[in-house]
């Protein structure tokens, strides 16, 4: 499997959107809402895991999360 890139992440969003008959923006919105719910956890272990995700801004983007998870899956972690 090739390394996940932001471009590949966008392709995945398009496929999910088509499969669920919705827009790419809606797919990203739903992922962001789910991420926000997870990041609001008060559990220190969960916060530690969120902080492990490399990100450029204050919080990870859906693309950064997808890249991170893809790399972990590829490594079998």
Secondary structure, DSSP 8 states (H G I E B T S, - for coil): -----HHHHHHHHHHHHHHTTS-HHHHHHHHHHHHHHHHT---HHHHHHHHTS--SSSS--HHHHHHHHHHHHHHT-
